[in-house]
Structure formats: C-alpha cells, structure tokens
C-alpha cells in the first residue's frame, strides 16, 4: 500500500509541476526577435497592440488593401513569430490582412497556453469587428498548423465569412499520442486540449481545407478527416508540392490563391 501511495505521489507531483513545462516547451516554439516587417516588401501597415480579456498585451500587423472589403485574420503556426510568415501572400489575393503574435511570441507579453491563445484570437476578432468595423461575413479566419485550432475556435464561436484550415491538426491529444509511446500514455496527463473536430461541429460558414499529401509533420489523414467532419459548404485542396513547411513556397502560391479566391473572395 505504501509503495502504491508513493507511486501516486510521484505521478501527481510530476504531472502537476514538471509535465506542464515539458509539454509547453514541445508545443510552443516562440521567437522573440522581429526579423522583418511588411515595409520590407513594400507594404504599408499598422503596428497594433491589443489587450486581451485577461489583460495581456499582444502585438499584430494590420494592412488595408484598397481593392478589397474583406479581411484575412491569420493565425500562424507554433514556431517563430509574425515576421517569419509571408504577409504579402494574403494581401495580394487581394485582401485586407491582420495577423497577431500569440502571447509569448514576438513582442507579445506573457507565455502561451491553449486558453490564452483562444483569448488572443478573441481579441483579434473583436478588433476587426469593433475597431475596424468589418461586418462578420467579411472576416475570413485562416489558420496554419497550430493556428488551425485558433481559427476554428473563432469560427465556431463567432460568425465569419469563411474558415481556411491549412495543414491543420485534428486535435493536440491525437498528435501527442503519435509521439508518446503507448506504455507511457496512462502516466502522462496532458493539459493542452485543442480540438479542431469538435470546433467544426458548430461551424456553418464555408470551410476550405488545404493539406498536402506529403506533409511529414501533420499527416494527410488528419486533413482528410477534418474535411470529412466539416459541414457543407466545404472544399479541399491537396495537390501541393513539398512538405509541411513548404506550403507557402512559390509553386504552391498560385494554387492556394486561386482556391481561396474562387470560394471566398468572389
């Protein structure tokens, strides 16, 4: 009995104090330095600071395209910061563009967590609707990789004109189960609980799924199941070149731009 109690105390202690730190370090890979800005590719932008409902200040970039009345609200992946993603791609669709850095990334305060990133997404959506005066149907939520969790959460809890999921995961726990040996899983109590599939149940706006068949980090099967779960109207693009981090490479850009424009920007 004493041995069992000792094992239980160790498990509780590990999963309370140590596991969350390890888990966060594997999920979130923030980079603080801003290495470029939209100005470097000739774009005029506003450097935005938002305050979330839990009083955290997060940073974002907003670009107005005179040729569009719609805006892309972009949620990036788990690595880097907003300066490492191609701001000109969505702007040139053409579309207005707003991207944020999650808490702990770039110039944003604090440290990341699933609940925290949801609040960051809420602040970004509220900014577009209340400050920039976009109508709901003119806000298009786009998420790449980890950002798909946040984009789908926003689309499930607010009206949007469309949702684009690029190389997105079904759930954080399913992804973790592919990395953690089966014999260890009962002893590791994961805290993070992102779930795109559950979010999709509450989304009635058009859903676009973009997922390369050769994605080595997020299996193509996840993209296929996301597409199957989504309500109509829904569309899928899978004929992409390269792997997970190649989605914005030159040979894919025209396909993705045409796909988004055809279904959401006309």
C-alpha positions in Angstrom: 0.0 0.0 0.0 2.8 2.4 0.9 4.5 1.7 -2.4 1.4 2.4 -4.4 0.9 5.6 -2.4 4.4 6.6 -3.2 4.0 6.0 -6.9 0.8 8.0 -6.9 2.5 10.9 -5.1 5.3 10.9 -7.7 2.8 10.8 -10.6 0.8 13.7 -9.2 3.9 15.7 -8.5 5.4 15.1 -11.9 2.1 15.9 -13.8 1.4 19.0 -11.6 4.8 20.6 -11.6 7.1 19.2 -14.3 4.9 17.8 -17.1 3.2 21.2 -18.0 6.6 22.8 -18.5 7.8 20.0 -20.7 4.5 19.9 -22.6 4.6 23.7 -23.3 8.2 23.6 -24.5 7.3 20.9 -27.0 4.1 22.6 -28.3 5.2 26.3 -28.4 8.4 27.4 -30.1 8.2 31.2 -29.9 10.8 33.5 -31.3 11.1 37.0 -29.8 13.1 38.9 -32.4 11.2 40.6 -35.3 13.4 39.9 -38.3 11.4 41.8 -40.9 8.2 43.9 -41.3 5.7 44.4 -44.1 7.6 47.5 -45.0 10.5 45.3 -46.3 8.2 44.0 -49.0 6.8 47.4 -49.8 3.6 47.3 -47.8 2.1 50.0 -45.6 0.9 48.6 -42.3 -0.3 49.5 -38.8 1.6 48.1 -35.8 -1.2 47.1 -33.4 -1.2 46.4 -29.7 -4.3 44.7 -28.3 -5.3 44.0 -24.7 -6.9 40.6 -24.2 -9.7 39.9 -21.7 -7.1 38.7 -19.2 -5.1 42.0 -19.6 -2.3 40.6 -21.7 -0.9 42.9 -24.4 -0.4 41.2 -27.8 1.1 42.6 -31.0 -0.2 42.4 -34.5 0.1 43.9 -38.0 -2.9 45.3 -40.0 -2.8 46.0 -43.7 -5.6 47.7 -45.7 -5.9 46.7 -49.3 -7.9 49.3 -51.3 -9.0 46.6 -53.7 -10.9 44.6 -51.1 -13.6 44.9 -48.4 -12.8 41.5 -46.9 -10.1 40.8 -44.3 -8.0 37.7 -43.7 -7.5 37.1 -40.0 -4.4 34.9 -39.9 -3.2 32.6 -37.1 0.3 31.3 -37.6 1.9 28.0 -36.5 3.6 27.1 -33.3 7.1 28.3 -34.3 8.6 31.7 -34.9 6.5 34.9 -34.9 4.6 37.1 -37.4 7.8 38.3 -39.1 8.6 34.8 -40.4 5.3 34.3 -42.3 4.6 35.8 -45.8 2.4 38.9 -45.2 2.3 39.7 -48.9 0.7 36.5 -50.0 -2.8 37.1 -48.5 -2.6 40.9 -49.1 -2.1 40.2 -52.8 -5.1 37.9 -53.2 -6.3 40.8 -52.9 -7.5 41.1 -49.3 -7.0 43.2 -46.2 -4.8 41.3 -43.7 -4.5 41.1 -40.0 -2.0 38.8 -38.2 -1.3 38.6 -34.5 1.5 37.1 -32.4 0.2 34.9 -29.7 1.2 35.7 -26.1 4.9 34.9 -25.6 5.7 35.3 -29.3 7.5 38.3 -30.9 6.6 41.5 -29.0 3.5 39.9 -27.2 3.6 39.6 -23.5 3.3 36.5 -21.2 3.6 32.8 -22.1 1.4 30.7 -24.3 -1.3 28.2 -23.3 -4.4 26.9 -25.1 -6.8 29.1 -23.1 -4.5 32.0 -23.6 -4.3 31.6 -27.3 -8.1 31.4 -27.5 -8.3 34.8 -25.7 -5.7 36.2 -28.2 -7.9 35.1 -31.1 -10.9 36.7 -29.5 -9.1 40.0 -29.1 -8.1 39.9 -32.8 -11.6 39.2 -33.9 -13.1 41.9 -31.7 -10.6 44.4 -33.0 -11.6 43.7 -36.6 -15.3 43.9 -35.8 -15.4 46.7 -33.3 -12.4 48.9 -34.2 -12.1 48.3 -38.0 -15.9 47.9 -38.4 -15.8 44.8 -40.6 -19.1 43.0 -41.0 -18.9 39.4 -39.8 -19.3 38.0 -43.2 -16.3 39.9 -44.4 -13.9 38.4 -41.8 -12.2 35.2 -43.0 -10.4 33.2 -40.4 -7.3 31.4 -41.6 -5.1 29.1 -39.6 -1.9 27.2 -40.5 -0.8 24.2 -38.5 -1.4 25.1 -34.7 -3.2 28.2 -35.9 -6.0 26.0 -37.2 -7.0 25.3 -33.7 -7.5 29.0 -33.0 -9.1 29.8 -36.4 -11.6 27.0 -36.0 -12.3 28.1 -32.4 -13.1 31.6 -33.6 -15.3 30.3 -36.5 -17.2 28.1 -34.0 -17.9 30.9 -31.6 -18.4 33.8 -33.9 -19.9 34.4 -37.3 -17.3 34.6 -40.1 -17.4 34.7 -43.9 -15.3 31.6 -44.1 -12.7 29.4 -42.5 -9.5 28.2 -44.1 -7.5 25.4 -42.4 -4.0 24.9 -43.8 -2.0 21.8 -42.7 -4.1 21.7 -39.6 -4.4 19.0 -36.9 -7.4 17.2 -35.7 -6.5 17.5 -32.1 -3.5 18.2 -29.9 -4.0 15.0 -28.0 -4.2 12.8 -31.1 -1.0 14.4 -32.3 0.7 13.7 -28.9 -0.5 10.1 -29.0 1.6 9.6 -32.1 4.7 10.9 -30.3 4.4 9.3 -26.9 4.9 5.6 -26.5 1.7 3.8 -25.7 3.1 2.3 -22.5 3.7 5.8 -21.1 0.5 7.5 -22.1 -1.5 6.4 -19.0 1.1 8.1 -16.8 1.3 11.4 -18.6 -1.7 13.7 -18.0 -1.8 16.1 -20.8 -3.1 19.6 -20.1 -3.4 21.0 -23.6 -6.7 20.2 -25.3 -7.1 21.8 -28.7 -9.7 20.0 -30.9 -10.5 21.1 -34.4 -13.0 18.3 -35.0 -15.2 19.5 -32.1 -15.0 23.1 -33.3 -16.2 22.0 -36.7 -19.5 20.7 -35.3 -20.5 24.3 -34.7 -19.3 25.9 -37.9 -21.8 26.7 -40.7 -19.7 29.1 -42.8 -17.8 27.7 -45.8 -14.7 25.7 -44.8 -11.6 25.3 -47.0 -9.1 22.6 -46.2 -5.6 22.9 -47.6 -3.4 20.0 -46.8 -0.5 18.5 -48.8 -0.4 14.7 -49.3 3.3 14.7 -48.5 3.1 16.5 -45.1 5.5 14.8 -42.8 4.6 16.6 -39.6 0.8 16.7 -39.7 -0.4 13.5 -41.5 -2.6 14.0 -44.6 -5.1 11.7 -42.9 -5.8 14.5 -40.4 -6.6 16.9 -43.2 -8.9 14.3 -44.8 -10.7 13.7 -41.6 -11.1 17.4 -40.9 -12.6 17.8 -44.4 -15.0 14.8 -43.7 -16.1 16.4 -40.4 -16.8 19.8 -41.8 -20.3 20.8 -42.6 -21.2 21.9 -46.1 -20.3 24.0 -48.0 -16.7 22.7 -47.9 -13.8 22.3 -50.3 -10.4 20.7 -50.2 -7.1 21.3 -52.0 -4.4 18.6 -51.6 -2.3 18.9 -54.8 0.5 20.7 -53.2 4.3 20.3 -53.6 6.7 19.8 -50.8 6.2 19.0 -47.1 4.7 20.8 -44.1 6.8 23.9 -44.1 6.7 24.3 -47.9 3.1 25.3 -48.1 3.9 28.9 -48.9 6.6 28.1 -51.4 6.4 29.7 -54.9 5.0 26.6 -56.6 2.0 26.4 -54.2 1.1 30.0 -54.0 -0.9 30.2 -57.3 -2.9 27.1 -56.5 -3.8 28.3 -53.0 -4.6 31.9 -54.1 -6.9 30.6 -56.8 -8.6 28.2 -54.4 -9.3 30.8 -51.7 -10.3 33.4 -54.3 -12.8 31.1 -56.0 -14.6 30.0 -52.9 -14.4 33.0 -50.6 -13.5 36.2 -52.3 -15.9 36.5 -55.3 
